[in-house]
């Protein structure tokens, strides 16, 4: 099969499409014919070598940890999906990712694709939506009527976090560039702060919860009510003691199909939407251009690499 790989860390020019063989699947694994994958910041951070300490993998490395596609083969212990099923998943982090014609995923990460989504739309969901759901629902425990601040609401995680918090009945304040104000308000944000012009520490509103996606821990903590809570996915706040009963913690995504099924149900009920910025073809130039766009921080919505895009 063909896959977009890197053989050393560096610029997007390191991404090359080559023929590569996958290992045989294990009893608890699923082989998927990839229809689409999505680009996330973790992809190009790993490509640049920013994460080589956390993930000291041997080359070649296939990037990408979002997938939608069709099941080609299942391991002998797999019961939740079958050959021919249309599925989507957020695989475990490994050196054999999803920028490829085929990928191997643990069965407990895979579930049926929402029927109302295209493969391109479905590929844009798992990594960022699971992360947003776990922080908003599980870690921050958002309740109806609470005030929540979501940093970088127009980002891939922020755009789902806004929708989940809104669906849970919270009042959402988010930060964004002025040209993204309408985008985040359409997703459910009640107030938008232009981070170019105003600091969140200038706000008079105090929040029950803060979802930090940019590493602004101290600023976020200043905006919390007494006993408020902050969760960051960008920076570990450590075990520092905060005044007035405030708490801060770090979260790394736990990919699983239980949460993905919950998200799929919300998608099928049209409770949340999947904004896509652009589709790129599965070519060397397409994959490189997709990562350039992600790295520029100029996308509004998810960036998708589609096996059928022209």
C-alpha positions in Angstrom: 0.0 0.0 0.0 1.0 3.7 -0.3 1.6 5.9 2.7 2.9 9.4 3.4 5.9 8.9 5.6 8.8 10.8 7.1 12.3 9.3 7.3 13.7 12.1 9.4 12.4 15.1 11.3 12.1 18.5 9.5 10.0 20.5 7.2 6.9 19.4 5.1 9.4 18.4 2.4 10.2 15.3 4.5 6.7 14.0 3.7 7.0 11.4 0.9 4.5 8.9 -0.4 6.1 5.5 -0.7 5.0 1.8 -0.8 5.1 0.2 2.6 3.8 -3.0 4.1 1.7 -3.2 7.3 2.2 -6.1 9.7 -0.5 -8.7 10.1 -3.3 -7.7 12.4 -3.6 -9.1 15.9 -6.6 -10.7 17.5 -8.0 -7.4 18.8 -7.3 -5.3 15.8 -9.1 -4.1 12.7 -7.6 -3.4 9.2 -9.3 -0.3 7.7 -9.3 0.9 4.1 -8.8 4.6 4.6 -11.3 6.9 2.9 -10.1 10.0 4.7 -7.9 11.3 7.5 -7.5 14.7 9.2 -4.6 16.9 10.1 -4.0 17.9 13.7 -1.2 20.0 15.3 0.2 16.8 16.8 1.0 15.6 13.3 3.3 18.5 12.3 4.8 18.8 15.8 5.9 15.2 15.5 7.1 15.8 12.0 9.3 18.7 13.2 10.8 16.6 16.0 9.0 18.5 18.8 7.7 15.3 20.3 10.6 12.9 19.7 11.2 12.5 23.4 7.6 11.5 24.1 7.5 9.3 21.0 11.0 7.9 20.2 9.8 5.9 17.2 12.0 4.3 14.5 11.6 5.7 11.0 9.8 5.5 8.7 6.9 7.1 10.5 3.4 7.4 9.1 1.7 10.4 10.6 -2.0 10.9 11.3 -4.3 9.7 14.1 -7.8 10.3 12.6 -9.5 7.9 10.2 -12.7 7.1 8.5 -13.0 4.1 6.1 -14.3 0.6 5.5 -13.3 -2.5 7.5 -11.2 -4.9 5.4 -10.3 -7.5 8.0 -10.9 -8.2 11.7 -8.9 -10.1 14.3 -10.4 -13.3 15.7 -11.6 -11.7 18.9 -13.2 -8.6 17.3 -17.0 -8.5 17.7 -18.0 -4.9 17.5 -17.4 -4.3 13.8 -17.3 -6.6 10.7 -15.8 -6.6 7.3 -17.6 -4.0 5.1 -18.7 -1.7 7.9 -18.2 2.0 7.4 -16.3 3.1 10.5 -14.3 5.9 12.1 -11.7 6.0 14.9 -9.0 7.7 16.8 -6.2 5.2 16.8 -3.6 4.9 19.5 -0.4 6.9 18.9 2.0 4.7 17.0 4.5 5.0 14.1 1.9 3.5 11.7 -0.6 6.3 11.5 -3.5 7.1 9.1 -1.9 9.1 6.2 -2.1 5.9 4.2 -4.4 3.7 2.1 -4.8 1.3 4.9 -4.3 1.5 8.7 -4.5 -0.9 11.7 -6.6 0.1 14.7 -7.5 -1.6 18.0 -11.1 -2.7 17.9 -11.9 -0.8 21.1 -11.1 2.5 19.3 -13.4 1.8 16.3 -17.1 2.4 15.9 -19.6 2.8 13.1 -19.5 6.0 11.1 -22.5 8.3 11.7 -24.9 7.6 8.8 -25.5 11.3 8.1 -21.8 12.1 7.7 -19.6 11.6 4.6 -16.3 9.9 5.1 -14.6 13.3 4.8 -16.7 14.7 7.6 -16.3 11.6 9.8 -12.5 11.8 9.5 -12.6 15.3 10.9 -14.2 14.2 14.2 -12.4 11.6 16.4 -9.2 13.1 17.8 -10.4 16.6 18.5 -14.0 15.7 19.4 -13.0 13.0 21.8 -10.5 15.4 23.5 -13.1 18.1 23.7 -15.8 15.8 25.1 -13.5 14.3 27.8 -12.4 17.7 29.0 -15.8 19.4 28.9 -17.9 16.5 30.1 -15.6 14.4 32.3 -12.8 16.6 33.6 -14.5 19.9 33.9 -17.9 18.3 34.6 -19.8 21.2 33.0 -23.4 21.7 34.1 -26.3 23.7 32.9 -26.1 27.3 33.7 -22.4 27.4 34.4 -20.0 29.9 32.9 -17.1 28.4 30.9 -14.2 30.0 29.2 -12.8 28.1 26.2 -9.5 29.3 24.8 -9.1 29.3 21.0 -12.6 28.5 20.1 -12.0 28.4 16.4 -9.4 25.7 16.7 -10.1 22.0 16.0 -10.7 21.2 19.6 -12.3 24.5 20.6 -14.9 24.3 17.9 -16.2 21.0 19.4 -15.7 22.1 23.0 -18.0 25.1 22.4 -20.7 22.8 21.0 -20.5 20.3 23.8 -20.6 23.0 26.5 -23.5 24.6 24.8 -25.3 21.3 24.5 -24.8 20.8 28.2 -26.5 24.1 28.9 -23.4 26.2 29.8 -22.9 29.8 28.8 -19.7 29.9 26.7 -17.2 32.6 26.4 -14.3 32.0 23.9 -11.3 33.7 22.4 -10.8 34.1 18.7 -9.6 36.4 16.0 -12.2 39.0 14.9 -12.7 37.3 11.5 -13.8 34.1 13.4 -16.4 35.8 15.6 -19.4 34.7 13.5 -17.9 31.2 13.2 -17.7 30.6 16.9 -21.0 32.3 17.7 -22.7 30.1 15.2 -21.3 27.1 17.1 -22.8 28.4 20.4 -20.5 30.9 22.0 -22.4 33.7 23.7 -19.4 36.1 24.0 -16.2 36.2 22.0 -13.0 38.0 23.0 -10.6 39.2 20.4 -7.3 38.0 21.9 -5.4 40.5 19.7 -7.1 43.4 21.5 -8.1 42.1 25.0 -6.6 39.8 27.6 -8.9 37.4 29.4 -7.5 38.8 32.7 -9.3 42.1 31.9 -12.7 40.3 32.0 -15.1 41.2 34.8 -16.9 37.8 34.4 -15.6 35.0 36.5 -15.9 31.5 35.3 -16.9 28.1 36.8 -14.5 26.4 34.5 -11.7 27.2 32.0 -10.6 24.9 29.1 -7.1 25.9 28.3 -5.9 24.9 24.8 -3.0 27.3 24.5 -0.9 27.0 27.7 -2.1 30.2 29.4 -2.4 28.6 32.9 -1.9 31.6 35.1 -4.1 33.9 33.1 -6.9 31.3 33.0 -6.6 30.8 36.8 -7.1 34.5 37.3 -10.5 34.3 35.6 -11.9 31.5 37.8 -14.4 31.8 40.5 -13.5 30.4 44.0 -13.5 26.6 43.7 -13.4 26.9 39.9 -11.4 24.4 37.8 -9.1 24.7 34.9 -8.0 21.8 32.6 -5.2 22.3 30.1 -4.3 20.1 27.1 -1.3 22.2 26.2 0.7 22.6 29.4 0.9 20.7 32.7 0.2 23.1 35.6 1.9 20.7 38.0 0.9 20.3 41.6 0.9 24.0 42.5 -1.5 25.1 45.2 -3.9 27.7 44.0 -5.9 30.1 46.2 -9.6 30.0 47.0 -10.0 26.3 46.3 -9.2 26.6 42.6 -7.8 23.6 40.8 -5.7 23.1 37.6 -4.9 19.9 35.9 -3.5 18.5 32.6 -5.3 16.1 30.2 -4.1 13.8 27.5 -6.7 12.2 25.3 -7.9 8.7 26.1 -9.1 7.3 22.7 -11.9 4.9 23.1 -15.0 3.9 21.2 -17.4 4.5 24.1 -16.9 8.2 23.9 -16.9 8.1 20.1 -20.2 6.3 20.1 -21.7 9.1 22.4 -20.3 11.7 19.9 -21.6 9.7 16.9 -25.1 9.8 18.5 -25.0 13.6 18.9 -23.9 13.9 15.3 -26.7 11.7 14.0 -29.2 13.8 16.0 -27.7 17.0 14.4 -26.8 18.3 17.9 -23.3 19.1 16.7 -21.8 19.9 13.3 -18.4 19.3 11.7 -16.9 22.4 10.2 -14.3 21.6 7.5 -12.0 24.3 6.2 -10.5 22.4 3.2 -10.1 19.0 1.6 -6.7 18.0 0.2 -5.9 15.0 -2.0 -3.7 12.1 -0.9 -0.7 13.2 -2.9 2.7 14.4 -1.7 1.8 18.0 -2.6 -1.6 17.6 -1.0 -0.3 16.2 2.3 2.4 18.8 2.5 -0.1 21.7 1.7 -2.5 20.3 4.4 0.2 20.4 7.0 1.3 23.9 5.9 -2.2 25.2 6.4 -2.5 23.6 9.9 0.9 24.9 10.9 -0.1 28.4 9.8 -3.0 28.5 12.3 -5.2 30.1 9.6 -7.7 27.3 9.2 -11.3 27.8 10.3 -12.5 24.2 10.8 -10.8 20.9 10.3 -8.3 20.1 7.5 -9.0 16.8 5.8 -6.9 14.6 3.5 -9.3 12.7 1.3 -8.5 9.6 -0.8 -11.2 10.8 -3.3 -10.4 14.5 -3.4 -9.0 15.9 -6.7 
